Amino acid sequence: MKKLYASLIGVMLAVLTNVVMAQAHKTQVLVLIHSDKGGTYELAKEVAKGIEHNGKVQAVVKLVKPSSDPKLSSLAVATVEELSNYDGIAFGSPVYFGNISTAMSEFLSKTVELWSQHALEGIPATVFMSAGSGAGKELALQSFWNSLAVHGMILVPTGIMGNDKIDKSIPQGNTVLGTTSLASLTVTERPSKSERYLAELQGMNFAKVALALAGTRENKALDKKSSPAHPDAVAIHNRLRENNIVLPKVPQPAGNYQPYVRSGNLVFINQVALKDGKIFKPGKLGAGVSEQEVKEATEITMLNVLSVLNEAVGGELNRVKRCVQLTGIFNTKDDYSKHADLMNVASNLAVTVFGEKGKHARATFGASSLPVNSSVEIQAVFEIE
């Protein structure tokens, strides 16, 4: 009998331990998004609200890259390595020509090691998108699904849930693969009330799946020992550290433009001598501003360029294939002719950071004035992977 009692007590303790551990681990779902103009983020908030509807699942909204949009600036940026830690992932992106956005595509392209280690297999996934006019939305959703299926993720569609309760008097973004918002059809506020409803419903349904499957798969977090850092990444990190180079916060646009634009594999950047929100030593060289001060301003401007570039490559400067072109414009008097000496500061910094890849074509000009009274402006073109 004593042995029987001991066995029963052992079983009860094991059950209680499992219950306590299950309660301690709250199911977590990552809502991973790229949002251009806020439409995808608005859907993401509804999806997250649906995920947390029953109080048993926590939604964590993160970006695939930093954003200059004030609405998104407080959101954290996800890392590839953390994806396998979640019990489910809801992916959100704008539609780009019948496909997922460039930023989301670039993020997913970094998950090769997760794929090779089967780290995302068995994790539930669902998809939602901001679809503009709606043209190509099913193609874009399908392309999303294709990428996630390769990882062995469990794809959770929306089917026709909630379609009987939406406003059919105007176009809506409902699809069987995932909720979309027809952002460019402005006959009503977008996402529409019906699109928000469908997004919340999608989140609620996804939470049920994530909750049911939580703890049923082996944790296959990325084995960092088997994935050493890229040699170029180590070299660049070492150069930054050895030369005491600290990249500043990315300057925010002062008008209707972006900090950078990517076209194909080229990244275009323009910056001035902004430091801590103010122009460093504003004015004209020779009229209250010395050569040394302009050289300091040139270094500040080039650091701003590198900071923006770092954002453009998602913090992976090793993806820079080369510095293609630097153009320096200096606020000088008409008779000044040593512009090249000033621009050498920027050129030297590019080579210090990137080595041979930092050597570039160059142009240098003098100007009678520059925007915001900066003493220097630098235009840069980089080729990236």
N, C-alpha and C positions, 0 to 999 in steps of 0.2 A: 504493500500500500504506500509506503514512504516513497518508493521509486515512482509510483504512479502520480502521487501528489507533486513530486519534484518535477516530473515531466510536464504536468499540467501548468505548474507555475512558470516553467521555462517557456512554454507556448504562449501563455498570457503576457509574459514580459516581452517576448518577441513582437507580439501583436501591438502592445502598447508603444514599443519603441518605433515601430513602423508608422503608427498613427501620429506620434509626436513629430517624427521626421517629416511626414507629409504635411503637417500643419505648419512646420517651420519653413518649408519651401513653398512660397507662394508662386503659382504659375506666372511666368513672365512672357509677354509677347512684345517683340520689337516692331514698331511701326517705322519702317525705314523709307525715307522719301527724298526726292529731289523736287523742288518747287521753284519755278521761274517767277511767276507773278502772283503766287499765293493761292491759286486754285487748288493745287494738289494738297497744300497744307490744310485748307479748309475741309477737304474731304477726310484728311488724316485725323483731324480732331473728332469728326463724327465716328470714324472707324474706332478710334481709341475710346470714345464714350461708350460705344457698343461693347467693346471688349471688356470694359470694367463694369458693365451693367449689373451683373449678378454679384459683384464684390469679391469674387474668388480669383480673378485674374487681373494682373497689373499690366497696363500698357505703357511702354516707354517709346516716346517719339524722338527719333534722331535723324540727322541729315547725312547724305553721302558726301557732302562737301560744304565748307563754310558759305554763308550767304550774307550779302550786304543789305538784304531786306530787313528793316527794323523789326518786322513781325517775327522773323526767323532767327534773329541774331542771338537770342537767348538759348536756342536749341543746341545741344551737343552734337558733335560730328562722330559718327560711328566708325569703328575700325573693322577691318575684315576679320581679324582674329576673334572678336567677341561674338560673331554671328552664331557659332555653335553652342553658345551658353544659354540661348533662349529656347523656350518651349514652343515657339511659333514665331513666324515673321510675316508681317503684312507689308508688301512692297507698294509704293506709290510713286508715280512719275508722270510728267507731261507726255503727250503723244508728239513725237517728232517724225513727220512724214511716214506714218504707218508703223512706227517703231518706238522703242523706249528712248528716253532722252540721252544725250551724249554723256552727261555726268553720271547717270545711273549705269549706262553701259560701261563706262570707264571703271566704276566701282566694282561691277560684277567681273570685269576682266582681271581683277586682282585676286579672285577667289580660286585660282587654279590649284593652289596648294591645298585648300579646303577640299576641293574635288578629288585630288589625288589621294587624300587621306580619308575620304568618305565621311568627312566631318559633318555634313549637312543632311546625310541620309536619314530619312524617317522624321524629319522636322516638318510640321505642317506649314504651308505657305498659301497666301492668298494675295490678290492683286487688285489695285484700283488705279484709275488714271484721270488726269484732266485732259479732255479730248478736243478742245477747240470747237470746231464746227461739227465734230463727230465723224468726219471722213477718216477712214482707216483705223477707227478705234478697236475693232475686232482683230485686225492684223497686228496692232501694237500689243494688245493683250495676249494674243497667241505667241508673239515673239518673246514676251516676258515668260510665259509658261514654258516655252521651249528651253530657255536658259535654266529655269528652276528644275525642270524635269531631268536635265542632264546631271544635276546634283543628287537626284534621288529623293527630292523633297516630296511630301504628300500634298498634292495640289487640291485646294478647297475652292470650288466654284460657287457662284451665287445661284445658278439656275434661274428660276422665275419667281423666287421668293419676293414677296412684297409688291409684285407688279400689279396686282389687283387693287392696290390702294394708292397708286400714284396718279397725279394729274395728267390725263392723257390729252388735254386740250392744247398742250405745248410740247415740243420735242423734249425728251428726257434722255439721260445717259445710261439707261438700264441695258445690260447685256447679261448673257448666261455665264460669262467668264469672270465678270467683276464689275463693280460700279464705276461709271465714268461721269464726268461733268462736261456738258457742252458749253465751255467757258466763253466762246465767242458769240453765242446766240443770246443776245442781251434783251430779249423780249421780257425777261424776268431776271431777278437777281440770281447769280450763279456762285456756287452750286445752288440749284433750286431747292425748294422745300422738299420736293420728292426725291431729289438726288441725295440730299442730306439724310433723309429717312432710309433710303436704300443702303447708304454707307454705314449708318449705325446698325442696321439689320445685318449687314455683312460682318461687322465686328462682333455682334452678339453670336452669330452662328459660328464664326471662327473661334471664338473663346471656348465654345462647347467642345470643339474638336481638340484644341490645344490642351484643355483641361483633362479631357479623357485620355489623351496620349502622353501627358506629362509623366516622366519617370519610367516610360516603357522602353526607352532606347538607351544604348550605351553612350556615355558621354565621350565624344570624339573630338575634344578640343584640339586645335592646331598644335602639333608638336613642333615647338620652335627650335628644338635641338636639331631636327632634321631639315630645317629651313633657314640656313644662315643668312644674315643680311647680305644684300647685293654689295659686291665690292665697291662699286661707284658710290653707293649710299654711305658706306663706311668712310671712304676717302673724303667725300664732301663734308660729312659731319666732323671729321678730324680737322679739315681746313678751317671750318667755321670756328671750332673750339680753339685751335692753335693761334688763330689771328684775332681772337676775341671779337668775332663778328656776331652780333645779335640782331636778328631780323625784327624790325618794328611791327607794330600792329598795322594791318592793311588799311591804308587811307580810304575813307569812304567818299564816293562821288559827290561832287557839289552841284550836279545837274543831272539831266536826263541821259546818262551814259553809264557804262560799266567800267570797273577797274581794269578789266582786260577783255579781249575778244579772241576766241579761238576759231580759226578757219583752217580746216584740215588738220595738219600737224604743226601749224604755225600759231604762235600766241603773240598778240600785239598789245603793248603796254605803253602808256604815257604817264609820267609823274613829274611833280615839281618838288621843291625843297620844303615839304611839310614835315614838321616835327612837333609831336605832342599837340596836334591840332592847330598849330600856328606856322606861318612861313618863317623859316630860319633866315635871319639877316636880310630882310626884304630890301629891294632897291636895285640901283644900277652900279655896276663895277666902275670905280673911279669917281662916283658921286655919292660918297658916304659909305660905300662897301669896298673892302680891300680884296686883292687877289686871293689872299689866304682864306678870307671868309667865304669867297665864292667856291674855293676848292672844298672847304668844309661842307658847303651847301650842296656841292656836286656829289660828295660821298653820301650825304643824307638822302638825296634824290635817288641815287643808284640803289641804296638799301631799300627804299620804298619800292623800286622796280623789282628787286629780288623777293621782297615780301609778297607782292602781288603774284609774281611767278610761282612762288611756293604754294600759294592758294590754288593757282591754276592747275598744278600737278598733284593736288591733294596731299601736300606735305612731302612728296617724294621727288626731291630735286635731282635724284639720279635718273629720272625720266627725261631730263633735258639732254637732247642729242648735241646741240650746239647753240651758242649765241650767234645769230645770223647777222644782225645789224644793230648798231647803236648810233643814234643821232642826238647830238648835244646842241642846245640853243641857249645862248647866254645873253643876258641883259647888259649890254656894254655901250660905251660911247662909240661914235662913228670911227674914230681913229685907232681903236684897240685892235690888235692883230694876234694876240697870244691865246686864241681860243683853244687850240690844240693842246696846249699845256694844261689848261683847265680840265679838258675832257679826258686827259690821261688818267685822272683819278678814277673815273668810272670804268675805263678800259682795264686798268690794273686790278680793280676790284672783281670784275668779271672773270679775269684769268686766275686770280687768287682762289675764287670759289670753284670754278669749273676746270681749271687746268687748261689743257690744249683745246678742250671744247669751248672755252670761254673766249678764244680769239675770234675776232669778228671783223666785218666791214664797218666803216665808220664815216660819218659826216658831221661837220661842226659848223655852226653859224653864229653870227652876232645878230641881235635884234634891238630895236629901239625901245621895246617894252615887251613884257611877258605877262601872262595871266596872273592874277592875285599878287602882282608885284614881286614875283619870285625872281631871283637872280639867275636861275637855271631851270631848264626843262629838258628831260631826257625821253626820247622815243626809242623803244626797244622791240626787236623781233627775235623770238626764240623758236627753235624747232624742237618739238618734244615727241616722245614715243606715243 
